[in-house]
Amino acid sequence: MIEVDVARRVGSFDLRVGFANSEGITALFGRSGSGKSLTLSLVAGLARPDHGRVTLDGVPLVDTETRTFVPKHRRRIGVVFQDSLLFPHLSVRHNLLFGRWFAPPQDRTIRFDQVVETLGVGHLLTRRPGLLSGGEKQRIAIGRALLSCPKLLLFDEPLASLDLERKLEILPLIEHVRDEFRVPIVYVSHAMEEVVRLASTVVRLEAGKVEAIGPPGEIFGSLAAATAENRFDRSSVLTMKVRGKNDAYGLTELVHPAGTVWLAGPAGIVGGTVRIIVKATDVVLSVDPPHHLSVRSSLSGTIDAVQENGPLATISMILDGDGHLFAMTTRHARDELDLVLGKRVYALIKTTALDERQVASVSTR
């Protein structure tokens, strides 16, 4: 269990953050400059708070009242940064084994072979970092952190410098690390897709303060319209069940009390629960039940908010059963269709607009 309640002033910036995490992944989410990385530095021992406490499994790492400050190398915390920070003169094998120095012999419960197999880096052991791709370097950085047998893992935007293909390669590995090694993780990111896929709890930061704490669907469902910087960033998070696969057409059927969504390709296991991200610009609204359309995904609900932005309008729906969905339209269409509070509507979502590769299987942890 990691418990954080810290304050730090840097110039004119005031940080005041509190949260706790006992298992799974807690994501610190917010735009650049919100205090995510500074919070992680205070937990890792790379910086000192002006006031507050950080405890790990009930043991104080920092307590300004008692003047306790455990040095970073004694905290049993593994850290993975945006830059992998590998030693260029060491082989992959020796970079991995470097983490062992920080684990007492009696606590070395995570095996070298286990990490190598999980991360799929056996063929890289004799290489040096200069011959590795960005994704391979991050695999090694994760492995090194794991082999320190940490009580807590910290990830500071580990995928920010990678392209989409490399991100899609690393994300399942982080999920595997979460589920197999059972080490609590605090994960910093400003990428909604990463947070929705990985985290069970989101701590949303704004200007150094905690704005909200909760599961991804709740956090983004209530704040998507308000926090998006432009219309292309406005998205919703939906939690759905995998009903089955249509092998003839290569589709996956997801069900929700409000309707059905089809994905192009595999996503999750039948009977399992997944989260999907739906961009507001990819939603078309109808005031009548859809018929004879190429769009086969449809969710029903009731309008509960309308937000104007120049020529556009963001429509918020309460979905039948549970959840919110945001749709972007023009004010002209809103007026013509009489899209007002309390109106029953149908949200149409193109299968081709949904990226099945970024669908998150909800962890049972």
C-alpha positions as CSV (number, residue, x, y, z in Angstrom):
1,M,0.0,0.0,0.0
2,I,1.4,3.4,-1.0
3,E,-0.2,6.4,0.7
4,V,0.7,9.9,-0.5
5,D,-0.2,13.3,1.1
6,V,2.4,15.9,0.1
7,A,2.8,19.6,-0.6
8,R,5.6,21.3,-2.5
9,R,6.1,24.8,-3.8
10,V,8.4,25.3,-6.8
11,G,8.6,29.0,-7.8
12,S,5.0,30.1,-8.3
13,F,3.7,26.5,-8.6
14,D,2.0,25.0,-5.6
15,L,1.5,21.2,-5.5
16,R,-0.9,19.6,-3.0
17,V,-1.6,15.9,-3.8
18,G,-3.1,13.0,-1.8
19,F,-4.0,9.5,-2.9
20,A,-3.5,5.8,-2.0
21,N,-2.9,2.7,-4.0
22,S,-2.8,-0.9,-2.7
23,E,-2.9,-2.9,-6.0
24,G,-3.3,-2.6,-9.7
25,I,-2.4,0.7,-11.5
26,T,-3.2,4.1,-10.3
27,A,-2.8,6.7,-13.0
28,L,-1.8,10.3,-12.4
29,F,-3.5,12.1,-15.3
30,G,-3.5,15.7,-16.5
31,R,-2.1,18.1,-19.0
32,S,1.5,19.1,-19.1
33,G,2.4,21.2,-16.0
34,S,-0.3,19.8,-13.8
35,G,2.3,18.3,-11.3
36,K,2.3,14.6,-12.3
37,S,6.1,14.1,-12.6
38,L,6.8,16.2,-9.6
39,T,4.5,14.0,-7.5
40,L,6.3,10.9,-8.8
41,S,9.7,12.5,-7.8
42,L,8.4,13.1,-4.3
43,V,7.4,9.4,-4.0
44,A,10.6,8.1,-5.5
45,G,12.8,10.3,-3.2
46,L,14.2,12.4,-6.1
47,A,12.8,15.5,-4.4
48,R,11.6,16.4,-0.9
49,P,8.2,17.7,0.0
50,D,7.8,20.9,2.0
51,H,5.1,19.3,4.0
52,G,3.5,15.8,4.2
53,R,4.0,12.1,4.3
54,V,4.6,9.2,2.0
55,T,4.3,5.7,3.4
56,L,4.9,2.3,1.8
57,D,3.3,-0.7,3.5
58,G,2.8,1.4,6.6
59,V,6.5,2.4,6.8
60,P,7.2,6.2,6.4
61,L,9.5,7.1,3.5
62,V,8.9,10.8,4.1
63,D,7.4,12.5,7.1
64,T,8.2,16.2,7.5
65,E,6.8,16.3,11.1
66,T,9.2,13.6,12.3
67,R,12.0,14.7,9.8
68,T,12.0,11.3,8.3
69,F,13.5,10.9,4.8
70,V,14.5,7.5,3.5
71,P,17.1,7.8,0.6
72,K,15.9,6.8,-2.8
73,H,18.2,3.8,-3.1
74,R,16.6,2.3,0.1
75,R,13.0,2.8,-0.8
76,R,12.5,-0.5,-2.7
77,I,10.8,1.4,-5.5
78,G,11.4,0.7,-9.2
79,V,11.2,3.6,-11.6
80,V,10.8,3.6,-15.4
81,F,11.2,7.0,-17.1
82,Q,10.3,8.3,-20.5
83,D,14.0,7.9,-21.4
84,S,15.0,4.3,-20.6
85,L,18.3,5.5,-19.1
86,L,20.2,2.3,-19.9
87,F,23.9,2.0,-19.4
88,P,25.4,2.2,-22.9
89,H,28.6,0.3,-22.1
90,L,26.7,-2.7,-20.6
91,S,25.0,-5.5,-22.4
92,V,21.2,-6.0,-22.0
93,R,21.9,-8.9,-19.6
94,H,24.0,-6.7,-17.4
95,N,21.6,-3.8,-17.6
96,L,18.9,-6.1,-16.4
97,L,21.0,-7.5,-13.6
98,F,21.9,-4.0,-12.3
99,G,18.5,-3.9,-10.7
100,R,19.5,-6.9,-8.5
101,W,21.9,-4.6,-6.5
102,F,18.9,-2.9,-4.9
103,A,17.1,-6.1,-3.7
104,P,18.4,-7.8,-0.5
105,P,19.2,-11.4,-1.3
106,Q,16.4,-12.7,0.9
107,D,13.8,-10.6,-1.1
108,R,14.9,-11.6,-4.6
109,T,11.6,-13.3,-5.4
110,I,11.4,-12.2,-9.0
111,R,13.5,-14.4,-11.1
112,F,15.7,-13.3,-14.0
113,D,14.4,-16.0,-16.4
114,Q,10.8,-15.1,-15.5
115,V,11.3,-11.5,-16.4
116,V,13.2,-12.3,-19.6
117,E,10.4,-14.6,-20.7
118,T,7.6,-12.2,-19.8
119,L,9.2,-9.3,-21.7
120,G,10.3,-11.4,-24.6
121,V,13.9,-10.1,-24.6
122,G,15.9,-13.4,-24.5
123,H,17.3,-12.8,-28.0
124,L,18.6,-9.3,-27.0
125,L,20.7,-10.3,-23.9
126,T,24.1,-10.0,-25.6
127,R,23.3,-6.7,-27.4
128,R,24.2,-3.2,-26.1
129,P,21.5,-0.4,-25.9
130,G,22.8,1.4,-28.9
131,L,21.6,-1.5,-31.1
132,L,18.1,-1.5,-29.6
133,S,14.9,0.1,-30.9
134,G,12.9,2.5,-28.6
135,G,10.4,-0.2,-27.7
136,E,13.2,-2.7,-26.9
137,K,14.9,-0.2,-24.6
138,Q,11.7,0.3,-22.7
139,R,11.3,-3.4,-22.3
140,I,14.8,-3.6,-20.7
141,A,14.0,-0.6,-18.5
142,I,10.9,-2.3,-17.2
143,G,12.8,-5.5,-16.7
144,R,15.6,-3.8,-14.7
145,A,13.0,-2.1,-12.5
146,L,11.3,-5.5,-11.9
147,L,14.5,-7.3,-11.0
148,S,15.0,-4.9,-8.1
149,C,12.1,-6.8,-6.6
150,P,10.3,-3.5,-5.8
151,K,7.4,-3.0,-3.4
152,L,6.1,-0.3,-5.8
153,L,6.7,0.5,-9.5
154,L,6.6,4.1,-10.8
155,F,6.1,4.8,-14.6
156,D,6.8,8.4,-15.7
157,E,5.3,8.7,-19.2
158,P,7.2,5.6,-20.4
159,L,5.6,5.6,-23.8
160,A,5.7,9.3,-24.6
161,S,8.7,9.0,-27.0
162,L,7.4,6.0,-28.9
163,D,5.3,5.8,-32.0
164,L,1.9,4.1,-32.0
165,E,3.2,0.7,-33.2
166,R,5.8,0.6,-30.4
167,K,3.2,1.8,-27.8
168,L,0.8,-1.0,-28.9
169,E,3.8,-3.4,-28.4
170,I,4.6,-2.2,-24.9
171,L,1.0,-1.7,-23.5
172,P,0.3,-5.4,-23.3
173,L,3.6,-6.0,-21.5
174,I,2.7,-3.4,-18.8
175,E,-0.7,-5.2,-18.4
176,H,1.2,-8.5,-18.1
177,V,3.5,-7.0,-15.5
178,R,0.5,-5.7,-13.6
179,D,-1.3,-9.0,-13.6
180,E,1.6,-11.5,-13.2
181,F,4.0,-9.8,-10.7
182,R,1.2,-8.2,-8.6
183,V,3.3,-5.1,-7.8
184,P,1.3,-1.9,-7.2
185,I,2.0,0.7,-9.9
186,V,1.7,4.5,-10.1
187,Y,1.6,5.5,-13.8
188,V,2.0,9.0,-15.0
189,S,0.5,10.0,-18.4
190,H,-1.4,12.7,-20.2
191,A,-2.5,10.2,-22.9
192,M,-6.2,9.2,-22.2
193,E,-5.8,5.9,-24.3
194,E,-3.0,4.6,-22.1
195,V,-4.8,5.5,-18.8
196,V,-8.1,3.9,-19.9
197,R,-6.3,0.7,-21.0
198,L,-4.1,0.3,-17.9
199,A,-5.5,1.9,-14.8
200,S,-8.1,0.8,-12.3
201,T,-8.0,4.2,-10.6
202,V,-7.4,7.7,-12.1
203,V,-6.1,10.7,-10.1
204,R,-6.8,13.7,-12.2
205,L,-4.5,16.6,-11.5
206,E,-5.0,20.2,-12.5
207,A,-2.6,23.0,-11.6
208,G,-1.0,21.0,-8.8
209,K,-4.3,19.9,-7.2
210,V,-6.4,16.8,-7.2
211,E,-9.5,17.5,-9.2
212,A,-11.1,14.0,-9.0
213,I,-10.3,10.4,-8.1
214,G,-12.2,7.4,-9.5
215,P,-12.4,4.7,-12.1
216,P,-11.6,5.7,-15.7
217,G,-15.2,5.6,-16.9
218,E,-16.3,7.9,-14.1
219,I,-13.5,10.4,-14.4
220,F,-13.6,10.8,-18.2
221,G,-17.4,10.4,-18.4
222,S,-18.0,13.4,-16.2
223,L,-15.1,15.6,-17.4
224,A,-14.5,14.9,-21.0
225,A,-16.4,17.8,-22.4
226,A,-15.0,20.2,-19.8
227,T,-11.4,19.2,-20.0
228,A,-10.9,18.8,-23.8
229,E,-8.7,21.5,-25.3
230,N,-10.3,21.1,-28.8
231,R,-13.1,19.1,-30.4
232,F,-10.8,16.3,-31.5
233,D,-9.8,15.6,-27.9
234,R,-13.3,15.1,-26.6
235,S,-13.9,11.5,-25.9
236,S,-16.0,9.1,-23.8
237,V,-15.1,5.9,-22.0
238,L,-17.6,3.0,-22.2
239,T,-17.5,-0.2,-20.2
240,M,-19.0,-3.1,-22.2
241,K,-19.3,-6.9,-22.2
242,V,-17.9,-9.1,-25.0
243,R,-20.9,-11.0,-26.2
244,G,-19.2,-13.0,-29.0
245,K,-17.1,-13.1,-32.2
246,N,-18.4,-13.1,-35.7
247,D,-15.7,-15.1,-37.3
248,A,-17.2,-14.9,-40.8
249,Y,-16.8,-11.2,-40.9
250,G,-13.9,-10.8,-38.4
251,L,-16.0,-8.7,-35.9
252,T,-16.3,-8.6,-32.1
253,E,-19.7,-7.8,-30.6
254,L,-19.8,-5.7,-27.5
255,V,-23.0,-5.2,-25.6
256,H,-24.3,-2.5,-23.2
257,P,-27.8,-1.9,-21.8
258,A,-28.0,0.9,-24.3
259,G,-27.2,-1.2,-27.3
260,T,-24.5,-2.9,-29.3
261,V,-21.1,-1.9,-30.6
262,W,-19.2,-3.8,-33.2
263,L,-15.4,-3.8,-33.5
264,A,-13.3,-4.8,-36.5
265,G,-11.1,-7.5,-35.1
266,P,-10.5,-9.3,-31.8
267,A,-10.9,-7.6,-28.5
268,G,-11.0,-9.3,-25.1
269,I,-12.4,-12.7,-24.3
270,V,-16.0,-13.8,-24.7
271,G,-17.9,-13.0,-21.4
272,G,-15.2,-10.5,-20.3
273,T,-15.4,-6.8,-19.7
274,V,-13.7,-4.2,-21.8
275,R,-13.4,-0.4,-22.0
276,I,-13.5,1.5,-25.3
277,I,-12.8,5.1,-26.1
278,V,-15.3,6.8,-28.4
279,K,-14.4,10.2,-29.9
280,A,-17.2,12.8,-29.8
281,T,-16.5,13.6,-33.5
282,D,-17.1,10.0,-34.4
283,V,-20.7,10.0,-33.0
284,V,-23.7,10.7,-35.2
285,L,-27.1,11.4,-33.5
286,S,-30.5,10.3,-34.6
287,V,-33.9,11.1,-33.1
288,D,-35.4,8.0,-34.6
289,P,-34.3,4.3,-34.2
290,P,-31.7,3.6,-37.0
291,H,-32.8,1.5,-40.0
292,H,-31.1,0.4,-43.2
293,L,-27.7,2.1,-42.5
294,S,-24.2,0.9,-43.0
295,V,-23.5,2.0,-39.4
296,R,-24.4,-1.0,-37.2
297,S,-23.3,0.3,-33.7
298,S,-26.1,2.1,-31.9
299,L,-26.6,3.2,-28.3
300,S,-29.7,4.8,-26.9
301,G,-30.1,7.4,-24.2
302,T,-31.3,10.8,-23.1
303,I,-29.7,14.2,-23.6
304,D,-28.7,15.7,-20.2
305,A,-26.4,18.6,-21.3
306,V,-25.7,20.8,-24.3
307,Q,-22.5,22.9,-24.5
308,E,-22.0,25.5,-27.2
309,N,-18.6,26.3,-28.7
310,G,-18.9,28.7,-31.7
311,P,-20.7,27.0,-34.6
312,L,-20.5,23.6,-32.8
313,A,-22.3,22.0,-29.9
314,T,-21.3,19.2,-27.6
315,I,-24.2,16.9,-26.7
316,S,-24.0,14.8,-23.5
317,M,-26.2,11.7,-23.3
318,I,-27.0,9.6,-20.3
319,L,-27.0,6.1,-21.8
320,D,-29.7,3.6,-21.0
321,G,-28.4,1.5,-18.1
322,D,-25.2,3.3,-17.2
323,G,-22.6,5.8,-18.5
324,H,-22.3,9.0,-20.5
325,L,-21.6,9.5,-24.2
326,F,-20.5,12.7,-25.8
327,A,-21.4,13.7,-29.4
328,M,-20.2,16.6,-31.5
329,T,-22.6,18.3,-33.9
330,T,-23.2,21.7,-35.4
331,R,-25.6,24.2,-33.7
332,H,-27.5,24.1,-37.0
333,A,-28.1,20.4,-36.7
334,R,-28.9,20.7,-33.0
335,D,-31.7,23.2,-33.7
336,E,-33.0,21.4,-36.7
337,L,-33.3,18.1,-34.7
338,D,-34.4,19.9,-31.6
339,L,-31.7,18.3,-29.5
340,V,-32.7,19.7,-26.1
341,L,-32.5,18.4,-22.5
342,G,-34.6,15.3,-21.9
343,K,-34.7,14.3,-25.6
344,R,-34.4,10.6,-26.5
345,V,-31.7,10.0,-29.1
346,Y,-29.7,7.3,-30.7
347,A,-25.9,7.5,-31.0
348,L,-24.5,5.9,-34.1
349,I,-20.8,4.9,-34.2
350,K,-18.9,3.7,-37.2
351,T,-17.0,0.5,-36.6
352,T,-14.2,1.8,-38.8
353,A,-13.7,4.8,-36.4
354,L,-12.9,2.6,-33.4
355,D,-9.4,1.3,-32.9
356,E,-9.8,-2.3,-31.6
357,R,-6.0,-2.4,-30.8
358,Q,-6.5,0.1,-28.0
359,V,-9.4,-1.7,-26.3
360,A,-8.8,-2.3,-22.6
361,S,-9.6,-5.6,-21.0
362,V,-10.8,-4.6,-17.5
363,S,-8.5,-6.2,-14.8
364,T,-10.2,-8.1,-12.0
365,R,-7.8,-6.6,-9.5
